[in-house]
């Protein structure tokens, strides 16, 4: 619990720029389902892509029949990795990670490169780093949600 409070505090201070932008996006998608994910506020939206802005994660809404939200998928874990980058880089997050990520994801030239030559999305430094951070930082609390023991408890 103390680490989650520290995570939230740092996102709201050191990461205030991207968290403020994330809050505006959150307000736009207020009617979508929300939940906490490792201290971040996850919004499940109807789009197929994901975005991370400080304290806020936006990714596709994956709910089972009956409205129960499924376990985190790869995209949500990846986006959580971006929130860790936000903690590490603070005010440099948007120019160092956000802008290159947006260009890599949306520029026709790079979309075509990925489609034509099978270049993985993680080829972009910011995306590969987010994948690695997301997997590392979420492994314990995802395992705990699934009824397993954390590395510290083993």
N, C-alpha and C positions, 0 to 999 in steps of 0.2 A: 504493500500500500504506500509506504513512503516514496518509493521510486516512481509510482504513478503521479503522486502529488508534485514531485520534482519535475517530472516530464511535463505536466500541465503548466507549472510555474515557468519553466524555461521556454515553452512554446509561446506563452503569453508575454514574455519579456524579451529575451534574446531573439525569438522568432516572431516578434509582433507584426512585422510587415506582412509576411505570408499568412499568418494567422488572421490578420484583419481582412485580407482578401478572401481567405477561406470562410470567414464568418459571413461575408456578403453572399458568397455562393451558397452557403448553408441556408441562409434566409430565403434565397430564391427557390431552393428545393425543400422548404420546410415541411411540405405535405408528404414527402417520401419517408420511408422507414429509417430510423436511426438507432444506433446502439453504440456502446463503448467498446473499443477494441484496443487493449493495451494502453489505455489512457487517451487515445485519440477518439474523436467522434466520427463514426463511420456512417455515411449516408448511402443507402442503396438507391441509385437512380435508374431510370429507364434507358440510359445510354449504354453503349457497349464498351466504352473506354473508361479509364480511371484517371483521377487527378488527386494530387496531394498538396494541400496548402496549410503548412504549419500543423495546427491541432486537428485539422479536418481532412478526412479521407472520403473520396467519392468514387464509387465503383458500382458495377451492375448489381441490381437487386436480385439476389438468388434466394428465393424462399421456397420451401417445400409446401406441399398441400397442407392446408390448415394455417398457413401464414408463418410457420416457424422458420427462422432464418437458418440456413445451413452453416456448417463449419466454414471458416475462412478459406477462400480459394487462393490460387497462386497470384492473381492480380491484386487482391486485397493485401496479401503479404508483401508483394512488391511495393505497393503504395505506402505501406507502413515503413518500408525501408526508406522511402523519400522523407517521411516525417523524422527519421533519425538523422538523415542528411541535414534537415532543417535545424535540428538541435546542434549539430556539429558546426554548421556554417553561419547560422544566425542571419544577419542582414545580407550576407553574400549568397544565400540560397537561391534567390530568384535569378540573378545574373549567371551564377555558376552552374546551377542545376535546372531551374525552371525554364529559362529561355532555350538552352540547348535541347532539353527534353521535348519542349513544345515543337521546336523545329524538326527534330528527329521523328516525332510522331506524326506530324501533319504536312510537312513539305513533300510535294509530289515526287521530287527527285529521290528522296530517301524512301518513300513508300514503294516506289517502283524498284529501287535497288533491293529492298527486302523481298519483294515479290518475285522479281526476275532471277536473282542470284541466291535466294534463300538465306540472306544475311540475317542472323538472329537479332531480335529487338535489343537484346542485351549487349550487342556490339558497341553501342554508344556507351561511353565511359559512365555517364550518369545513370543509365539504366542498369548496366551490369553491377555497378556499385549498389544501387537500390535493391536489386535481387539478393545479393550476398548479405547486406545488412538486414533486410526483411526476414530472410530465412534464419539468420543467426539470432536476431532479437525476438522473434516470435516462437521459436521452437519450444521453449519451456512453457509459456502460457497456453499454447495450443495443445500441448501434451496434457497439461493439467485440466483443460476443458474437456478432453476426451477421456478423463478418468485415470490417466497415467501419472507417474511420478516425475518430478523435475530432476534435472541432473544433480542438484544439491540434495535432494531427498534420497537419491539412490545410494 
